[in-house]
Amino acid sequence: MSTSSVESTIRNFLVASFGYRGATADLGAEVPLLDQGILDSTAVLEIVQFLEQDLGIQVADEEMVPENFGSIARLVTYVNGKKSSN
């Protein structure tokens, strides 16, 4: 899966799941999702489930940190890193 495809998949999930919190199709890749209130701790758990089921990666508890989940760009980097290490 290409980087742009991963980004598109993640963005579509965020818009469908958290549009009511401000996730829009034109949301910048570097927008801080946690700081902007788009994601909270419950939403992170939903994203983890999505990543594991739809993108086929396993997310360890210690990996659920802002460095990995803080923005769309960070999510894409995290997913690509996990996929390349498998």
PyMOL Python script that loads the backbone (N, CA, C, O; Angstrom):
from pymol import cmd

cmd.read_pdbstr("""\
ATOM      1  N   MET A   1       0.850  -1.171   0.000  1.00  0.00           N
ATOM      2  CA  MET A   1       0.000   0.000   0.000  1.00  0.00           C
ATOM      3  C   MET A   1       0.901   1.240   0.000  1.00  0.00           C
ATOM      4  O   MET A   1       1.804   1.352   0.829  1.00  0.00           O
ATOM      5  N   SER A   2       0.661   2.148  -0.906  1.00  0.00           N
ATOM      6  CA  SER A   2       1.486   3.345  -1.018  1.00  0.00           C
ATOM      7  C   SER A   2       1.192   4.319   0.128  1.00  0.00           C
ATOM      8  O   SER A   2       0.159   4.235   0.793  1.00  0.00           O
ATOM      9  N   THR A   3       2.129   5.239   0.334  1.00  0.00           N
ATOM     10  CA  THR A   3       1.959   6.240   1.388  1.00  0.00           C
ATOM     11  C   THR A   3       0.696   7.059   1.162  1.00  0.00           C
ATOM     12  O   THR A   3      -0.047   7.324   2.107  1.00  0.00           O
ATOM     13  N   SER A   4       0.446   7.462  -0.077  1.00  0.00           N
ATOM     14  CA  SER A   4      -0.754   8.263  -0.352  1.00  0.00           C
ATOM     15  C   SER A   4      -2.027   7.444  -0.133  1.00  0.00           C
ATOM     16  O   SER A   4      -3.050   7.985   0.286  1.00  0.00           O
ATOM     17  N   SER A   5      -1.966   6.162  -0.410  1.00  0.00           N
ATOM     18  CA  SER A   5      -3.116   5.291  -0.178  1.00  0.00           C
ATOM     19  C   SER A   5      -3.375   5.111   1.317  1.00  0.00           C
ATOM     20  O   SER A   5      -4.525   5.119   1.757  1.00  0.00           O
ATOM     21  N   VAL A   6      -2.304   4.950   2.095  1.00  0.00           N
ATOM     22  CA  VAL A   6      -2.436   4.844   3.554  1.00  0.00           C
ATOM     23  C   VAL A   6      -3.029   6.144   4.099  1.00  0.00           C
ATOM     24  O   VAL A   6      -3.942   6.119   4.923  1.00  0.00           O
ATOM     25  N   GLU A   7      -2.507   7.269   3.636  1.00  0.00           N
ATOM     26  CA  GLU A   7      -3.023   8.558   4.107  1.00  0.00           C
ATOM     27  C   GLU A   7      -4.495   8.720   3.764  1.00  0.00           C
ATOM     28  O   GLU A   7      -5.283   9.159   4.602  1.00  0.00           O
ATOM     29  N   SER A   8      -4.869   8.373   2.553  1.00  0.00           N
ATOM     30  CA  SER A   8      -6.255   8.483   2.123  1.00  0.00           C
ATOM     31  C   SER A   8      -7.166   7.581   2.951  1.00  0.00           C
ATOM     32  O   SER A   8      -8.263   7.988   3.332  1.00  0.00           O
ATOM     33  N   THR A   9      -6.720   6.370   3.227  1.00  0.00           N
ATOM     34  CA  THR A   9      -7.505   5.428   4.024  1.00  0.00           C
ATOM     35  C   THR A   9      -7.704   5.955   5.446  1.00  0.00           C
ATOM     36  O   THR A   9      -8.809   5.904   5.985  1.00  0.00           O
ATOM     37  N   ILE A  10      -6.638   6.457   6.041  1.00  0.00           N
ATOM     38  CA  ILE A  10      -6.722   7.003   7.400  1.00  0.00           C
ATOM     39  C   ILE A  10      -7.608   8.238   7.420  1.00  0.00           C
ATOM     40  O   ILE A  10      -8.461   8.376   8.297  1.00  0.00           O
ATOM     41  N   ARG A  11      -7.416   9.131   6.469  1.00  0.00           N
ATOM     42  CA  ARG A  11      -8.214  10.363   6.408  1.00  0.00           C
ATOM     43  C   ARG A  11      -9.703  10.022   6.253  1.00  0.00           C
ATOM     44  O   ARG A  11     -10.547  10.612   6.928  1.00  0.00           O
ATOM     45  N   ASN A  12     -10.023   9.085   5.379  1.00  0.00           N
ATOM     46  CA  ASN A  12     -11.425   8.705   5.179  1.00  0.00           C
ATOM     47  C   ASN A  12     -12.029   8.146   6.463  1.00  0.00           C
ATOM     48  O   ASN A  12     -13.180   8.437   6.788  1.00  0.00           O
ATOM     49  N   PHE A  13     -11.254   7.346   7.192  1.00  0.00           N
ATOM     50  CA  PHE A  13     -11.737   6.818   8.465  1.00  0.00           C
ATOM     51  C   PHE A  13     -11.995   7.952   9.459  1.00  0.00           C
ATOM     52  O   PHE A  13     -13.031   7.977  10.124  1.00  0.00           O
ATOM     53  N   LEU A  14     -11.057   8.880   9.555  1.00  0.00           N
ATOM     54  CA  LEU A  14     -11.208   9.997  10.489  1.00  0.00           C
ATOM     55  C   LEU A  14     -12.430  10.842  10.151  1.00  0.00           C
ATOM     56  O   LEU A  14     -13.180  11.229  11.047  1.00  0.00           O
ATOM     57  N   VAL A  15     -12.635  11.130   8.880  1.00  0.00           N
ATOM     58  CA  VAL A  15     -13.784  11.939   8.462  1.00  0.00           C
ATOM     59  C   VAL A  15     -15.084  11.205   8.779  1.00  0.00           C
ATOM     60  O   VAL A  15     -16.025  11.803   9.300  1.00  0.00           O
ATOM     61  N   ALA A  16     -15.139   9.910   8.465  1.00  0.00           N
ATOM     62  CA  ALA A  16     -16.355   9.133   8.704  1.00  0.00           C
ATOM     63  C   ALA A  16     -16.638   8.983  10.201  1.00  0.00           C
ATOM     64  O   ALA A  16     -17.792   9.027  10.628  1.00  0.00           O
ATOM     65  N   SER A  17     -15.598   8.809  10.979  1.00  0.00           N
ATOM     66  CA  SER A  17     -15.777   8.527  12.404  1.00  0.00           C
ATOM     67  C   SER A  17     -15.800   9.768  13.291  1.00  0.00           C
ATOM     68  O   SER A  17     -16.480   9.793  14.317  1.00  0.00           O
ATOM     69  N   PHE A  18     -15.052  10.798  12.890  1.00  0.00           N
ATOM     70  CA  PHE A  18     -14.879  11.957  13.770  1.00  0.00           C
ATOM     71  C   PHE A  18     -15.149  13.287  13.071  1.00  0.00           C
ATOM     72  O   PHE A  18     -14.645  14.329  13.491  1.00  0.00           O
ATOM     73  N   GLY A  19     -15.931  13.249  12.024  1.00  0.00           N
ATOM     74  CA  GLY A  19     -16.292  14.476  11.321  1.00  0.00           C
ATOM     75  C   GLY A  19     -17.005  15.458  12.229  1.00  0.00           C
ATOM     76  O   GLY A  19     -16.854  16.671  12.083  1.00  0.00           O
ATOM     77  N   TYR A  20     -17.774  14.940  13.156  1.00  0.00           N
ATOM     78  CA  TYR A  20     -18.502  15.804  14.087  1.00  0.00           C
ATOM     79  C   TYR A  20     -17.556  16.537  15.038  1.00  0.00           C
ATOM     80  O   TYR A  20     -17.958  17.491  15.705  1.00  0.00           O
ATOM     81  N   ARG A  21     -16.304  16.093  15.100  1.00  0.00           N
ATOM     82  CA  ARG A  21     -15.294  16.754  15.945  1.00  0.00           C
ATOM     83  C   ARG A  21     -14.353  17.643  15.129  1.00  0.00           C
ATOM     84  O   ARG A  21     -13.416  18.225  15.677  1.00  0.00           O
ATOM     85  N   GLY A  22     -14.596  17.745  13.847  1.00  0.00           N
ATOM     86  CA  GLY A  22     -13.783  18.626  13.024  1.00  0.00           C
ATOM     87  C   GLY A  22     -12.875  17.944  12.024  1.00  0.00           C
ATOM     88  O   GLY A  22     -12.119  18.617  11.322  1.00  0.00           O
ATOM     89  N   ALA A  23     -12.931  16.622  11.942  1.00  0.00           N
ATOM     90  CA  ALA A  23     -12.126  15.915  10.931  1.00  0.00           C
ATOM     91  C   ALA A  23     -12.814  16.077   9.582  1.00  0.00           C
ATOM     92  O   ALA A  23     -13.920  15.579   9.371  1.00  0.00           O
ATOM     93  N   THR A  24     -12.148  16.777   8.675  1.00  0.00           N
ATOM     94  CA  THR A  24     -12.710  17.026   7.355  1.00  0.00           C
ATOM     95  C   THR A  24     -11.763  16.491   6.295  1.00  0.00           C
ATOM     96  O   THR A  24     -10.595  16.216   6.570  1.00  0.00           O
ATOM     97  N   ALA A  25     -12.280  16.347   5.077  1.00  0.00           N
ATOM     98  CA  ALA A  25     -11.487  15.809   3.979  1.00  0.00           C
ATOM     99  C   ALA A  25     -10.268  16.673   3.671  1.00  0.00           C
ATOM    100  O   ALA A  25      -9.281  16.173   3.133  1.00  0.00           O
ATOM    101  N   ASP A  26     -10.323  17.967   4.004  1.00  0.00           N
ATOM    102  CA  ASP A  26      -9.193  18.854   3.725  1.00  0.00           C
ATOM    103  C   ASP A  26      -8.330  19.132   4.961  1.00  0.00           C
ATOM    104  O   ASP A  26      -7.530  20.068   4.965  1.00  0.00           O
ATOM    105  N   LEU A  27      -8.494  18.318   6.003  1.00  0.00           N
ATOM    106  CA  LEU A  27      -7.705  18.459   7.220  1.00  0.00           C
ATOM    107  C   LEU A  27      -6.221  18.264   6.901  1.00  0.00           C
ATOM    108  O   LEU A  27      -5.834  17.259   6.305  1.00  0.00           O
ATOM    109  N   GLY A  28      -5.408  19.221   7.299  1.00  0.00           N
ATOM    110  CA  GLY A  28      -3.976  19.146   7.023  1.00  0.00           C
ATOM    111  C   GLY A  28      -3.333  17.945   7.694  1.00  0.00           C
ATOM    112  O   GLY A  28      -3.721  17.561   8.798  1.00  0.00           O
ATOM    113  N   ALA A  29      -2.367  17.362   7.038  1.00  0.00           N
ATOM    114  CA  ALA A  29      -1.703  16.157   7.543  1.00  0.00           C
ATOM    115  C   ALA A  29      -0.951  16.408   8.840  1.00  0.00           C
ATOM    116  O   ALA A  29      -0.719  15.473   9.606  1.00  0.00           O
ATOM    117  N   GLU A  30      -0.565  17.653   9.100  1.00  0.00           N
ATOM    118  CA  GLU A  30       0.205  17.979  10.304  1.00  0.00           C
ATOM    119  C   GLU A  30      -0.649  18.567  11.433  1.00  0.00           C
ATOM    120  O   GLU A  30      -0.120  18.897  12.495  1.00  0.00           O
ATOM    121  N   VAL A  31      -1.956  18.701  11.219  1.00  0.00           N
ATOM    122  CA  VAL A  31      -2.834  19.248  12.261  1.00  0.00           C
ATOM    123  C   VAL A  31      -2.774  18.330  13.479  1.00  0.00           C
ATOM    124  O   VAL A  31      -2.948  17.119  13.343  1.00  0.00           O
ATOM    125  N   PRO A  32      -2.531  18.883  14.661  1.00  0.00           N
ATOM    126  CA  PRO A  32      -2.447  18.061  15.876  1.00  0.00           C
ATOM    127  C   PRO A  32      -3.837  17.569  16.302  1.00  0.00           C
ATOM    128  O   PRO A  32      -4.628  18.318  16.875  1.00  0.00           O
ATOM    129  N   LEU A  33      -4.110  16.318  16.014  1.00  0.00           N
ATOM    130  CA  LEU A  33      -5.436  15.743  16.233  1.00  0.00           C
ATOM    131  C   LEU A  33      -5.857  15.752  17.700  1.00  0.00           C
ATOM    132  O   LEU A  33      -7.023  15.990  18.015  1.00  0.00           O
ATOM    133  N   LEU A  34      -4.922  15.498  18.576  1.00  0.00           N
ATOM    134  CA  LEU A  34      -5.233  15.480  20.010  1.00  0.00           C
ATOM    135  C   LEU A  34      -5.445  16.900  20.535  1.00  0.00           C
ATOM    136  O   LEU A  34      -6.409  17.161  21.255  1.00  0.00           O
ATOM    137  N   ASP A  35      -4.556  17.805  20.180  1.00  0.00           N
ATOM    138  CA  ASP A  35      -4.639  19.191  20.658  1.00  0.00           C
ATOM    139  C   ASP A  35      -5.882  19.913  20.131  1.00  0.00           C
ATOM    140  O   ASP A  35      -6.429  20.787  20.804  1.00  0.00           O
ATOM    141  N   GLN A  36      -6.323  19.544  18.932  1.00  0.00           N
ATOM    142  CA  GLN A  36      -7.498  20.191  18.330  1.00  0.00           C
ATOM    143  C   GLN A  36      -8.811  19.573  18.796  1.00  0.00           C
ATOM    144  O   GLN A  36      -9.886  20.040  18.419  1.00  0.00           O
ATOM    145  N   GLY A  37      -8.730  18.520  19.618  1.00  0.00           N
ATOM    146  CA  GLY A  37      -9.940  17.883  20.125  1.00  0.00           C
ATOM    147  C   GLY A  37     -10.609  16.938  19.143  1.00  0.00           C
ATOM    148  O   GLY A  37     -11.718  16.464  19.391  1.00  0.00           O
ATOM    149  N   ILE A  38      -9.948  16.665  18.041  1.00  0.00           N
ATOM    150  CA  ILE A  38     -10.500  15.726  17.069  1.00  0.00           C
ATOM    151  C   ILE A  38     -10.425  14.306  17.634  1.00  0.00           C
ATOM    152  O   ILE A  38     -11.325  13.493  17.423  1.00  0.00           O
ATOM    153  N   LEU A  39      -9.348  14.025  18.348  1.00  0.00           N
ATOM    154  CA  LEU A  39      -9.183  12.726  18.999  1.00  0.00           C
ATOM    155  C   LEU A  39      -9.075  12.893  20.500  1.00  0.00           C
ATOM    156  O   LEU A  39      -8.522  13.872  21.000  1.00  0.00           O
ATOM    157  N   ASP A  40      -9.618  11.915  21.208  1.00  0.00           N
ATOM    158  CA  ASP A  40      -9.405  11.795  22.642  1.00  0.00           C
ATOM    159  C   ASP A  40      -9.003  10.343  22.898  1.00  0.00           C
ATOM    160  O   ASP A  40      -8.789   9.585  21.951  1.00  0.00           O
ATOM    161  N   SER A  41      -8.899   9.955  24.151  1.00  0.00           N
ATOM    162  CA  SER A  41      -8.402   8.611  24.451  1.00  0.00           C
ATOM    163  C   SER A  41      -9.310   7.520  23.885  1.00  0.00           C
ATOM    164  O   SER A  41      -8.823   6.486  23.428  1.00  0.00           O
ATOM    165  N   THR A  42     -10.606   7.738  23.912  1.00  0.00           N
ATOM    166  CA  THR A  42     -11.533   6.759  23.349  1.00  0.00           C
ATOM    167  C   THR A  42     -11.380   6.671  21.837  1.00  0.00           C
ATOM    168  O   THR A  42     -11.418   5.580  21.267  1.00  0.00           O
ATOM    169  N   ALA A  43     -11.208   7.805  21.193  1.00  0.00           N
ATOM    170  CA  ALA A  43     -11.025   7.834  19.747  1.00  0.00           C
ATOM    171  C   ALA A  43      -9.737   7.118  19.341  1.00  0.00           C
ATOM    172  O   ALA A  43      -9.699   6.447  18.310  1.00  0.00           O
ATOM    173  N   VAL A  44      -8.693   7.257  20.138  1.00  0.00           N
ATOM    174  CA  VAL A  44      -7.432   6.559  19.845  1.00  0.00           C
ATOM    175  C   VAL A  44      -7.670   5.053  19.838  1.00  0.00           C
ATOM    176  O   VAL A  44      -7.133   4.341  18.989  1.00  0.00           O
ATOM    177  N   LEU A  45      -8.468   4.569  20.775  1.00  0.00           N
ATOM    178  CA  LEU A  45      -8.785   3.136  20.807  1.00  0.00           C
ATOM    179  C   LEU A  45      -9.547   2.713  19.552  1.00  0.00           C
ATOM    180  O   LEU A  45      -9.329   1.618  19.033  1.00  0.00           O
ATOM    181  N   GLU A  46     -10.428   3.564  19.070  1.00  0.00           N
ATOM    182  CA  GLU A  46     -11.153   3.277  17.828  1.00  0.00           C
ATOM    183  C   GLU A  46     -10.193   3.218  16.647  1.00  0.00           C
ATOM    184  O   GLU A  46     -10.326   2.358  15.776  1.00  0.00           O
ATOM    185  N   ILE A  47      -9.228   4.128  16.617  1.00  0.00           N
ATOM    186  CA  ILE A  47      -8.244   4.122  15.540  1.00  0.00           C
ATOM    187  C   ILE A  47      -7.390   2.859  15.611  1.00  0.00           C
ATOM    188  O   ILE A  47      -7.081   2.258  14.582  1.00  0.00           O
ATOM    189  N   VAL A  48      -7.014   2.460  16.810  1.00  0.00           N
ATOM    190  CA  VAL A  48      -6.223   1.236  16.964  1.00  0.00           C
ATOM    191  C   VAL A  48      -6.993   0.057  16.381  1.00  0.00           C
ATOM    192  O   VAL A  48      -6.424  -0.744  15.640  1.00  0.00           O
ATOM    193  N   GLN A  49      -8.255  -0.057  16.698  1.00  0.00           N
ATOM    194  CA  GLN A  49      -9.075  -1.145  16.165  1.00  0.00           C
ATOM    195  C   GLN A  49      -9.118  -1.080  14.641  1.00  0.00           C
ATOM    196  O   GLN A  49      -8.990  -2.106  13.974  1.00  0.00           O
ATOM    197  N   PHE A  50      -9.296   0.111  14.092  1.00  0.00           N
ATOM    198  CA  PHE A  50      -9.299   0.303  12.640  1.00  0.00           C
ATOM    199  C   PHE A  50      -7.968  -0.118  12.017  1.00  0.00           C
ATOM    200  O   PHE A  50      -7.944  -0.836  11.017  1.00  0.00           O
ATOM    201  N   LEU A  51      -6.858   0.334  12.613  1.00  0.00           N
ATOM    202  CA  LEU A  51      -5.541  -0.007  12.071  1.00  0.00           C
ATOM    203  C   LEU A  51      -5.307  -1.514  12.078  1.00  0.00           C
ATOM    204  O   LEU A  51      -4.762  -2.074  11.128  1.00  0.00           O
ATOM    205  N   GLU A  52      -5.725  -2.156  13.156  1.00  0.00           N
ATOM    206  CA  GLU A  52      -5.507  -3.595  13.267  1.00  0.00           C
ATOM    207  C   GLU A  52      -6.405  -4.375  12.312  1.00  0.00           C
ATOM    208  O   GLU A  52      -5.949  -5.321  11.668  1.00  0.00           O
ATOM    209  N   GLN A  53      -7.668  -3.990  12.215  1.00  0.00           N
ATOM    210  CA  GLN A  53      -8.609  -4.730  11.377  1.00  0.00           C
ATOM    211  C   GLN A  53      -8.472  -4.396   9.895  1.00  0.00           C
ATOM    212  O   GLN A  53      -8.467  -5.295   9.055  1.00  0.00           O
ATOM    213  N   ASP A  54      -8.362  -3.131   9.575  1.00  0.00           N
ATOM    214  CA  ASP A  54      -8.395  -2.718   8.173  1.00  0.00           C
ATOM    215  C   ASP A  54      -7.019  -2.634   7.525  1.00  0.00           C
ATOM    216  O   ASP A  54      -6.883  -2.878   6.326  1.00  0.00           O
ATOM    217  N   LEU A  55      -6.004  -2.294   8.302  1.00  0.00           N
ATOM    218  CA  LEU A  55      -4.668  -2.151   7.714  1.00  0.00           C
ATOM    219  C   LEU A  55      -3.735  -3.289   8.109  1.00  0.00           C
ATOM    220  O   LEU A  55      -2.597  -3.346   7.641  1.00  0.00           O
ATOM    221  N   GLY A  56      -4.201  -4.187   8.957  1.00  0.00           N
ATOM    222  CA  GLY A  56      -3.469  -5.406   9.256  1.00  0.00           C
ATOM    223  C   GLY A  56      -2.198  -5.247  10.066  1.00  0.00           C
ATOM    224  O   GLY A  56      -1.260  -6.029   9.910  1.00  0.00           O
ATOM    225  N   ILE A  57      -2.156  -4.238  10.936  1.00  0.00           N
ATOM    226  CA  ILE A  57      -0.980  -4.097  11.803  1.00  0.00           C
ATOM    227  C   ILE A  57      -1.394  -4.335  13.244  1.00  0.00           C
ATOM    228  O   ILE A  57      -2.563  -4.173  13.597  1.00  0.00           O
ATOM    229  N   GLN A  58      -0.440  -4.718  14.071  1.00  0.00           N
ATOM    230  CA  GLN A  58      -0.686  -4.895  15.495  1.00  0.00           C
ATOM    231  C   GLN A  58      -0.102  -3.692  16.228  1.00  0.00           C
ATOM    232  O   GLN A  58       1.053  -3.321  16.021  1.00  0.00           O
ATOM    233  N   VAL A  59      -0.918  -3.091  17.087  1.00  0.00           N
ATOM    234  CA  VAL A  59      -0.508  -1.912  17.843  1.00  0.00           C
ATOM    235  C   VAL A  59      -0.282  -2.317  19.296  1.00  0.00           C
ATOM    236  O   VAL A  59      -1.205  -2.760  19.980  1.00  0.00           O
ATOM    237  N   ALA A  60       0.949  -2.162  19.755  1.00  0.00           N
ATOM    238  CA  ALA A  60       1.267  -2.454  21.153  1.00  0.00           C
ATOM    239  C   ALA A  60       0.823  -1.281  22.024  1.00  0.00           C
ATOM    240  O   ALA A  60       0.788  -0.136  21.574  1.00  0.00           O
ATOM    241  N   ASP A  61       0.486  -1.583  23.273  1.00  0.00           N
ATOM    242  CA  ASP A  61       0.026  -0.536  24.192  1.00  0.00           C
ATOM    243  C   ASP A  61       1.007   0.625  24.278  1.00  0.00           C
ATOM    244  O   ASP A  61       0.596   1.786  24.283  1.00  0.00           O
ATOM    245  N   GLU A  62       2.298   0.321  24.345  1.00  0.00           N
ATOM    246  CA  GLU A  62       3.307   1.367  24.485  1.00  0.00           C
ATOM    247  C   GLU A  62       3.478   2.217  23.221  1.00  0.00           C
ATOM    248  O   GLU A  62       4.166   3.238  23.245  1.00  0.00           O
ATOM    249  N   GLU A  63       2.851   1.793  22.116  1.00  0.00           N
ATOM    250  CA  GLU A  63       2.926   2.551  20.867  1.00  0.00           C
ATOM    251  C   GLU A  63       1.784   3.563  20.727  1.00  0.00           C
ATOM    252  O   GLU A  63       1.781   4.365  19.793  1.00  0.00           O
ATOM    253  N   MET A  64       0.828   3.531  21.636  1.00  0.00           N
ATOM    254  CA  MET A  64      -0.305   4.459  21.589  1.00  0.00           C
ATOM    255  C   MET A  64       0.082   5.779  22.259  1.00  0.00           C
ATOM    256  O   MET A  64      -0.386   6.101  23.351  1.00  0.00           O
ATOM    257  N   VAL A  65       0.938   6.525  21.585  1.00  0.00           N
ATOM    258  CA  VAL A  65       1.472   7.780  22.097  1.00  0.00           C
ATOM    259  C   VAL A  65       1.299   8.870  21.038  1.00  0.00           C
ATOM    260  O   VAL A  65       1.146   8.570  19.854  1.00  0.00           O
ATOM    261  N   PRO A  66       1.324  10.136  21.467  1.00  0.00           N
ATOM    262  CA  PRO A  66       1.162  11.231  20.501  1.00  0.00           C
ATOM    263  C   PRO A  66       2.176  11.201  19.355  1.00  0.00           C
ATOM    264  O   PRO A  66       1.872  11.650  18.250  1.00  0.00           O
ATOM    265  N   GLU A  67       3.362  10.682  19.606  1.00  0.00           N
ATOM    266  CA  GLU A  67       4.360  10.604  18.541  1.00  0.00           C
ATOM    267  C   GLU A  67       3.869   9.746  17.382  1.00  0.00           C
ATOM    268  O   GLU A  67       4.304   9.938  16.246  1.00  0.00           O
ATOM    269  N   ASN A  68       2.975   8.808  17.648  1.00  0.00           N
ATOM    270  CA  ASN A  68       2.431   7.940  16.597  1.00  0.00           C
ATOM    271  C   ASN A  68       1.023   8.327  16.169  1.00  0.00           C
ATOM    272  O   ASN A  68       0.636   8.079  15.028  1.00  0.00           O
ATOM    273  N   PHE A  69       0.251   8.932  17.067  1.00  0.00           N
ATOM    274  CA  PHE A  69      -1.157   9.188  16.815  1.00  0.00           C
ATOM    275  C   PHE A  69      -1.507  10.673  16.824  1.00  0.00           C
ATOM    276  O   PHE A  69      -2.687  11.021  16.829  1.00  0.00           O
ATOM    277  N   GLY A  70      -0.516  11.547  16.825  1.00  0.00           N
ATOM    278  CA  GLY A  70      -0.759  12.974  16.979  1.00  0.00           C
ATOM    279  C   GLY A  70      -1.263  13.706  15.760  1.00  0.00           C
ATOM    280  O   GLY A  70      -1.833  14.789  15.886  1.00  0.00           O
ATOM    281  N   SER A  71      -1.066  13.138  14.570  1.00  0.00           N
ATOM    282  CA  SER A  71      -1.520  13.780  13.339  1.00  0.00           C
ATOM    283  C   SER A  71      -1.683  12.711  12.267  1.00  0.00           C
ATOM    284  O   SER A  71      -1.261  11.569  12.448  1.00  0.00           O
ATOM    285  N   ILE A  72      -2.286  13.081  11.175  1.00  0.00           N
ATOM    286  CA  ILE A  72      -2.417  12.137  10.063  1.00  0.00           C
ATOM    287  C   ILE A  72      -1.035  11.740   9.568  1.00  0.00           C
ATOM    288  O   ILE A  72      -0.790  10.566   9.290  1.00  0.00           O
ATOM    289  N   ALA A  73      -0.129  12.709   9.456  1.00  0.00           N
ATOM    290  CA  ALA A  73       1.227  12.416   8.979  1.00  0.00           C
ATOM    291  C   ALA A  73       1.932  11.418   9.903  1.00  0.00           C
ATOM    292  O   ALA A  73       2.614  10.507   9.434  1.00  0.00           O
ATOM    293  N   ARG A  74       1.767  11.591  11.206  1.00  0.00           N
ATOM    294  CA  ARG A  74       2.392  10.668  12.161  1.00  0.00           C
ATOM    295  C   ARG A  74       1.770   9.281  12.076  1.00  0.00           C
ATOM    296  O   ARG A  74       2.477   8.279  12.177  1.00  0.00           O
ATOM    297  N   LEU A  75       0.461   9.215  11.892  1.00  0.00           N
ATOM    298  CA  LEU A  75      -0.202   7.925  11.717  1.00  0.00           C
ATOM    299  C   LEU A  75       0.312   7.204  10.472  1.00  0.00           C
ATOM    300  O   LEU A  75       0.563   5.999  10.505  1.00  0.00           O
ATOM    301  N   VAL A  76       0.465   7.938   9.386  1.00  0.00           N
ATOM    302  CA  VAL A  76       0.959   7.352   8.143  1.00  0.00           C
ATOM    303  C   VAL A  76       2.376   6.816   8.340  1.00  0.00           C
ATOM    304  O   VAL A  76       2.682   5.699   7.923  1.00  0.00           O
ATOM    305  N   THR A  77       3.235   7.609   8.972  1.00  0.00           N
ATOM    306  CA  THR A  77       4.607   7.174   9.240  1.00  0.00           C
ATOM    307  C   THR A  77       4.610   5.930  10.109  1.00  0.00           C
ATOM    308  O   THR A  77       5.361   4.989   9.851  1.00  0.00           O
ATOM    309  N   TYR A  78       3.780   5.922  11.127  1.00  0.00           N
ATOM    310  CA  TYR A  78       3.685   4.785  12.042  1.00  0.00           C
ATOM    311  C   TYR A  78       3.230   3.526  11.282  1.00  0.00           C
ATOM    312  O   TYR A  78       3.857   2.473  11.399  1.00  0.00           O
ATOM    313  N   VAL A  79       2.159   3.634  10.519  1.00  0.00           N
ATOM    314  CA  VAL A  79       1.631   2.484   9.773  1.00  0.00           C
ATOM    315  C   VAL A  79       2.673   1.965   8.776  1.00  0.00           C
ATOM    316  O   VAL A  79       2.900   0.759   8.683  1.00  0.00           O
ATOM    317  N   ASN A  80       3.293   2.867   8.044  1.00  0.00           N
ATOM    318  CA  ASN A  80       4.313   2.442   7.071  1.00  0.00           C
ATOM    319  C   ASN A  80       5.490   1.760   7.758  1.00  0.00           C
ATOM    320  O   ASN A  80       6.033   0.783   7.240  1.00  0.00           O
ATOM    321  N   GLY A  81       5.881   2.266   8.908  1.00  0.00           N
ATOM    322  CA  GLY A  81       6.962   1.652   9.663  1.00  0.00           C
ATOM    323  C   GLY A  81       6.605   0.250  10.136  1.00  0.00           C
ATOM    324  O   GLY A  81       7.427  -0.665  10.071  1.00  0.00           O
ATOM    325  N   LYS A  82       5.380   0.088  10.609  1.00  0.00           N
ATOM    326  CA  LYS A  82       4.925  -1.217  11.067  1.00  0.00           C
ATOM    327  C   LYS A  82       4.844  -2.201   9.895  1.00  0.00           C
ATOM    328  O   LYS A  82       5.228  -3.362  10.032  1.00  0.00           O
ATOM    329  N   LYS A  83       4.348  -1.740   8.749  1.00  0.00           N
ATOM    330  CA  LYS A  83       4.225  -2.610   7.594  1.00  0.00           C
ATOM    331  C   LYS A  83       5.603  -3.023   7.045  1.00  0.00           C
ATOM    332  O   LYS A  83       5.777  -4.150   6.581  1.00  0.00           O
ATOM    333  N   SER A  84       6.560  -2.119   7.101  1.00  0.00           N
ATOM    334  CA  SER A  84       7.885  -2.445   6.552  1.00  0.00           C
ATOM    335  C   SER A  84       8.671  -3.362   7.494  1.00  0.00           C
ATOM    336  O   SER A  84       9.605  -4.037   7.060  1.00  0.00           O
ATOM    337  N   SER A  85       8.302  -3.391   8.775  1.00  0.00           N
ATOM    338  CA  SER A  85       9.030  -4.244   9.719  1.00  0.00           C
ATOM    339  C   SER A  85       8.447  -5.664   9.753  1.00  0.00           C
ATOM    340  O   SER A  85       9.012  -6.546  10.401  1.00  0.00           O
ATOM    341  N   ASN A  86       7.338  -5.888   9.071  1.00  0.00           N
ATOM    342  CA  ASN A  86       6.731  -7.236   9.039  1.00  0.00           C
ATOM    343  C   ASN A  86       7.295  -8.075   7.928  1.00  0.00           C
ATOM    344  O   ASN A  86       6.896  -9.227   7.761  1.00  0.00           O
TER     345      ASN A  86
END
""", "prot")
cmd.dss("prot")
cmd.show_as("cartoon", "prot")
cmd.util.cbc("prot")
cmd.orient("prot")
